[in-house]
Amino acid sequence: MKRSEINAIMKEALGLFKEYKISLPDFVLWTPDEWKNKGEEVQEIKDNMLGWDITDFGNGDYNKVGLFLITLRNGNQKNPEKYPKPYAEKLMIVKENQVTPMHYHWNKIEDIINVGGGNLVIKLYNSTKDNMLDDSDVVVSIDAVKHTFPAGTEIVLKPGQSVTLTQGLFHRFWGEAGKGTVIVREVSMCNDDANDNCFYDKAGRFPEIEEDEKPMHLLCNEY
């Protein structure tokens, strides 16, 4: 991804959050120069990868295959003694027909919450022991109500609705066509994007960046 594209995505996201009256913590808005003046007091932000996270999953076309995230809080799966927080929270922006590739988590349970905007479509499969798609029925909780669906069902979350995704549950999601951009909140167990994503589709988690202009804000993997 080009840095200019990432900067434009950030500006668009800040405008959308302002429209929906969603406030962000100060560290999200620090500039690269402000980061240079920070010391040990911000180590939790660095170690737990809080902040901006924009990816095209190595696809090269962010609007087709990509995801915008801001990690607001997070513990640490590898170092719970130093960071005992057992939960994480993210804000995400999902555009119409913008796909997050099929994947599951070995350790993390997460609630995916449609905060507002359009509808979020999520395709679900159980996983096999060798990380393939299983054809068995999928059991999920939507707003604390248990549902059973055939493998490959596409559930639709309207604004205000949420689904609980358990370990080993494959999911691919995108914004429903014609319904607008979706603002999503993720509330989960500790997040570890470097080690806790099993992708079915070939994907890279963090983008390679072409530096065609100065960064507006640093991404969480750039501290």
N, C-alpha and C positions, 0 to 999 in steps of 0.2 A: 504494500500500500504506500502511496505517496504521503508525505507529511502534510501537504496541502489538503489532501482528502480527509485526513484525520482531523485537522484543525477545523475544516468545514463541518464535519460531523459533530464535533464538540460544540460549535456555535449553534447549530441547529438544535441540539439536545438542550442546551441552556435556555433557548427560546421556548421549547416545548415545556420544560419544567416550570418556567415562569408563567406560562399560560395556565398550567394546572396547579399553580401555587404550591409547588414542591420545593422546599428549601434544602440546601445542601450544606454539609459541614465545611468549615473554612479550608481544610487541607485540600479539598477537591479543587479549589480555585487558586491555589498557590502557583506562581509562575516558576519556570526553571531557575531564574535568578533567586527567587525566594527560597527554593529548595537548597541552594548552595550555602545558605546561612543557617540551615538547620543542623542540629547535632543529635546526640543520643536520645533526646527527649522524643524524637519521632521514630524510634526504632521499631515500635509496634506497627506503625503504618507500613514501613518497609518490609519487615519480616512476614507480615500477614497479607501483603499485596492489596492494601486498601487503595481505593481511588479508581481512576479511569482505566477502562479495559475495552478496547475496540479491536475487533478481529474479523478478518475475511476467511478464517479457517484454511488459509493457504490456497483459496480458490481463485483469487485475483479479481473477483467481482463482488464487492461488499453488498451491493443492493440486492444481488441474487442469493448469495450465500454469505451470511455475516450476522454479527450481533453486537449491539452496544450495551455495555454494562458499567455500572459504578458500584464497587464494593464499599459499603458504608461501615461495616463492622465484621470482624472475623476472629475466631480463635486460631489454634494451630494444631493440626493433627499430629505433626511430628514432635512438637515441643509443648505438651499440655502443662508441664510443670511451670514454664515461664509464662505461658499464655493459657490460663485455665478456662477461658470463655468457651462454652460448649456449643456456640451458635454463630451464625453468620446472617448477614442481610445484604441484598443487592437491589439496585434499581436497574431495569433493563428497558430498552426501547426496541420494539420489533415492528418493522415496516410490512406493508402488504406484500405477500408472496416472498418475503425475505426469510430464507430457511436457515435454521440452526440444525446441523447434521445429526443423524441418528446416533445416540450414545446413551450410556448409562454410567452410574457411579457405583464403585465397590463399597464405599463407606458412608456416603452422604445420603440422608433422607432430606427432601426439600418440599416445601409448599410453593407452588407457582400461582401467583395471585394477579388477576387482571385488575389493575388499578383504575384504568380508564382509557378512553379512545375507542378503538375498534375491537374486534373479536380475535382471540388467540386460538389457533387450531393446533392440537397436539395428537400425533399419531403414536400409538402405544403397542409394544410387544413385550412379552417376557423374554428373558435371555436363556440360552442353553449353557451348559458347563464349558463349552468351547466358544462362547461369545457369539453365537449365531442367533437369529430370530427364531423364537419358539412359536408353534402354532396353537398353544394352549390358551384358554380364556384368560383375560387380564382382569384383575380385581383392583379397583382403586377407590379412594375416598374423595368425593367432590363435595366440598363444603361440609365435611364430616358425615356425609351420607354414602354408604357403601354401594358400589355399582360393579356389575360384572359385564364385560364386553368381549366379543370375539377378538382374536388376535388381529392387529392391524386397524382397529377402530380409530377413527379420527374424532376425538371429542372437541367440542367448541366451548371455550370459556368466554362468557360475556362479561362486561365490566362488573366488578364486584364478586365474581366467582373465583374459586381456587380449586386446585387439585393437589393431592399429596402423592409424590413420586418416591417410591421406596427403592432400596438398593437393588441393583440388577434389573431394573425396569427400563427397557429401551424407550427413548422418546425422541421425536423429531418435531419441531414446532415452527410456525410461521403466522403472520398476520393474515386473516381472511381477506380475500380480494373484495374490493368495493366497500369495506367497512372502516378503513382508515388505519393510521399508525396506532400501535398498542403500547401503553405504558404498563410494565410488569414489575411486580415486586417479588423477590425470592427471599423466603425465610427458611433457614436450613440449619443442619448441623455444620460443623466447621468445614470450610471449603478449601480444597487443595487442587487447583487446576493443573498443576504440573504432574500430579501422580494419581488423581482419582477420576479420570475420564477414560472410559472405554468406548472408542468410536467404532461404529460399524462401517460407516462411510469413511473413506480416507480423508483425513483432516489434520491440519496443524493448528495448535491452540493459539499461539501468539504470532502476529504478522511480522514479516520482514519489511523494513521501512526504507523507502527512498527519500533521502533528505533534500527535498526541493525548496523548502523554506524553514524558518525557525519554528520550533514547537510552541504551541500556545500553552499547553499543559503537558506534563510528563505522564506516560502510561504507567500502570502499576508494575510492569516488568522492566522499567527504565530507571528506577531510583539508584 
